[in-house]
């Protein structure tokens, strides 16, 4: 991958969402809420708390989404990350 976040930013890939409810109802894409957990793919030079491969929880509706090499990613500021799982 040819992307390195700058400063206190982190590149993440959202984890997959469950497509069925506990009772077995299949959810359509428009009914699904985007997950607020992700896998860290790259960290900026000023980020010391995280490393590639960490699973994080972040604030909902934060970050900048973009597509790189056919994959969807999210760039988050370190302040928007709640914790590591």
C-alpha positions as CSV (number, residue, x, y, z in Angstrom):
1,X,0.0,0.0,0.0
2,X,1.3,3.4,-0.9
3,X,-0.3,5.6,1.8
4,X,1.2,6.9,4.9
5,X,-0.9,9.2,7.2
6,X,0.7,12.4,8.3
7,X,1.0,13.6,11.9
8,X,-1.5,12.3,14.4
9,X,-3.6,10.4,11.9
10,X,-4.4,6.7,11.4
11,X,-5.4,4.8,8.3
12,X,-8.0,2.1,9.2
13,X,-10.2,-0.4,7.5
14,X,-13.7,-0.9,9.0
15,X,-14.6,-4.3,10.3
16,X,-17.5,-6.1,8.6
17,X,-21.0,-5.7,9.9
18,X,-23.3,-8.6,10.7
19,X,-25.9,-8.9,7.9
20,X,-28.5,-10.7,10.1
21,X,-30.2,-9.8,13.3
22,X,-30.2,-12.2,16.2
23,X,-33.6,-13.4,15.2
24,X,-32.4,-14.1,11.6
25,X,-33.7,-11.1,9.8
26,X,-31.4,-10.1,6.9
27,X,-30.6,-6.4,6.8
28,X,-30.4,-4.5,3.5
29,X,-27.5,-2.1,3.0
30,X,-29.6,1.0,3.7
31,X,-30.7,-0.4,7.1
32,X,-27.2,-1.2,8.3
33,X,-25.3,1.2,10.4
34,X,-21.6,1.5,9.6
35,X,-19.5,-0.1,12.3
36,X,-17.3,2.0,14.6
37,X,-14.6,-0.6,14.9
38,X,-11.7,-1.0,12.5
39,X,-8.3,-2.5,12.0
40,X,-5.3,-0.2,11.9
41,X,-3.5,-0.4,8.5
42,X,-1.0,2.5,8.9
43,X,-0.1,5.2,11.5
44,X,1.3,8.7,11.3
45,X,4.7,9.6,12.6
46,X,3.3,11.3,15.7
47,X,1.1,8.3,16.8
48,X,2.8,6.2,19.5
49,X,-0.2,4.5,21.1
50,X,-1.2,2.3,18.1
51,X,0.5,-0.1,15.7
52,X,-0.6,-1.8,12.5
53,X,-3.0,-4.7,13.2
54,X,-4.6,-3.2,16.3
55,X,-8.4,-3.3,16.5
56,X,-9.8,0.1,17.5
57,X,-13.1,1.7,18.5
58,X,-13.7,5.2,17.2
59,X,-16.4,7.9,17.4
60,X,-19.3,7.4,15.0
61,X,-19.4,9.7,11.9
62,X,-15.7,10.8,12.1
63,X,-12.9,10.6,9.6
64,X,-12.4,10.9,5.9
65,X,-13.5,7.9,3.7
66,X,-11.7,7.1,0.5
67,X,-10.9,4.2,-1.9
68,X,-7.4,3.1,-2.4
69,X,-6.5,0.2,-4.8
70,X,-10.2,-0.9,-4.9
71,X,-10.5,-1.0,-1.0
72,X,-12.5,1.4,1.2
73,X,-10.5,3.0,4.0
74,X,-10.9,5.7,6.6
75,X,-8.4,8.2,7.9
76,X,-9.0,9.2,11.5
77,X,-7.4,11.8,13.8
78,X,-6.0,10.2,16.9
79,X,-8.5,12.3,19.0
80,X,-11.4,10.4,17.4
81,X,-10.2,7.0,18.6
82,X,-11.9,5.9,21.8
83,X,-9.8,2.8,22.6
84,X,-8.0,-0.4,21.6
85,X,-9.7,-3.8,21.8
